[in-house]
Amino acid sequence: MEHNAQKTITPEISTNHEHILILDFGSQVTQLIARRLRESGVYCEIWPFNQADESKIKAYDPKGIILSGGPCSVLDADSPRVPESVFTMGVPVLGICYGQQVMVHQLGGVVEGEEDKTGGSREFGRAQVTISGASALVEGEWSDSEQQVWMSHGDHVAKLPDGFKVVGTSAGAPYAMIANEEKNFYGVQFHPEVVHTPNGAELYRNFTHNICGCSGDWTMASFREEAIEKIREQVGDAKVVCGLSGGVDSSVTAVLLHEAIGDQLTCIYVDTGMMRMGESEQVVELFRGSYNIPLIHESCEDLFLGKLDGVSDPETKRKIIGGTFIDVFDDCATRIGGAQGDVEFLAQGTLYPDVIESVSFTGGPSVTIKSHHNVGGLPERMNMKLVEPLRELFKDEVRALGRELGMPEDFIRRHPFPGPGLAIRMPGEITPEKLDILRQADAVYIDEIKKAGLYDEIWQAFAVLLPVRSVGVMGDGRTYEYVCAIRAVTSTDGMTADYYPFEHEFLGRVMTRMINEVKGINRVVYDITSKPPGTIEWE
């Protein structure tokens, strides 16, 4: 996704809920803070630090504020600063890593660089924090004397501001945990949001529930009721179209919208000819059969494959698919409108990470790794207003909402599937023959993963048909067929990922079935590249 201009965060949540504000200073794991808070029933939003002026914060009316980590040093003249109003509003504040350092710096304490070596040193990775003082921050599981945490700092706090005390220390951070109980200001040098701090969720809960007084009233049941009310208020009696990809996000969006506005909604499913095995049948059955949602099923295999004939460049593929999709969607929306008037709204399954990632606190352009196929370009061409009922939710919350809506479990647990479909799992030219081979190989692979009981442990798994052939032998004959790569990754949000450590016996079973059952493949390899340096998809 390319972000060439700074955008503005505006509060999303109804004032019916208690909520926490997270100010982002550029940490790669800021989203994990929000996830930890949401898991304990506390609604929160992430804002870039430089978009949080006093009036906006007061309008948001948070029960508490968390200052995230970040890559900068407070010792640099142009490094990010906390809006001064944060420390004068009378709400609890928790600083994490850089957030702790910048709070200390702005309140009159001292932060030193690693080269100063005055009472502290750099720490990266697992560390032990010794709890050395009483505080509301270290109740429950944190009352134990030793806690494993995850450190990632070079600079360190060397002197506390007036009114602060030490709550915990580590080998490299004499002020690993600090507190000003009178003002409810707290700071930790480590990252409680990552899994390597085992009791991190409990520390956040101590802050949100014990210190800020949150009761944890953020539930999917309440979200469902409020989202339906918002949809009805926004849409009125107008017509809405929703593009279905077969993925979880668009499917949950469609079911929620149908519950809110009934037959005012029409779903459009564009079959590009590059879908997984049985995808189209499953989508049509779910929405026409189980939910009786109006659905247009456009079979456009010849159109898409015709435009992709002879194309091998991945960016060109994506742009052709995206442009053709828009043309088909535009035609369908025009037909839906007809004599009854134009369709006024387009529904999208935009999630909260998409909202967060569309905002850059530096305001500068980012490098385009690859274009993302999304119907987000449709409103400009079709003059439609957006309905995005999931834009407050993370992926796991979308699945929880799907369960709340009574959707089939095997559908809402599905792995992510890219908009361009199998086209980007087939480096090189796309042909109907290669698509058939890849569809069969992918089905075999996923079937083995499910039989092994591993599907829910894996974020995403798929097969890739490589643009090379290899020599093989079957029976007494020579073969010269395609190589299939298989990939499986674990991830929290898709931003980073590690390969899944299959046992060799499992990989052997997949290879045997693929070569025996899929004509056209005679070699199977496993991709063990993490993200970064690789991406999850191959193109």
Buried (B, 14 or more C-beta within 10 A) or exposed (E): EEBEEBEEBEBBBBEEBBBBBBBBBBBEBBBBBBBBBBBBBBBBBBBBBBBBEEEBBEEBEBBBBBBBBBEBBBEEEEBBEBBEBBBEBEBBBBBBBBBBBBBBBBBEBBBBBBEBEEBBBBBEEEBBBEBBBEBBBBBEBBEEEEBBBBBBBBBBBBBBBEEBBBBBBBBBBBBBBBBBBEBBBBBBBBBBBBEBBBBBBBBBBBBBBBBBEBEBEBBBEBBBEBBBEBBEEBBEEBBBBBBBBBBBBBBBBBBBBBBBBEEBBBBBBBBBBBBBBEBBEBBBEBBBEEBEBBBBBBEBBEBBBEBBEEBEEBEEBBBBBBEBBBBBBBEBBEEBBEEEEBBBBBBBBBBBBBBBBBBBBEEEEEEEEBBBBBBBEBBEEBEBEBBBBBBBBBBEBBBBBBBBBEBBEEBBEBBBBBBBBBBBBBBBEBBEEBBBBBBBBBBBBBBBBEEBEBBEEBBBBBBBBBEEBBEBEEEEEEBEBBBBBBBBBBBBBBBBBEBBEBEEEBBEBBBEBBBEEBEBBBBBBBBBBBBEEBBBBBB
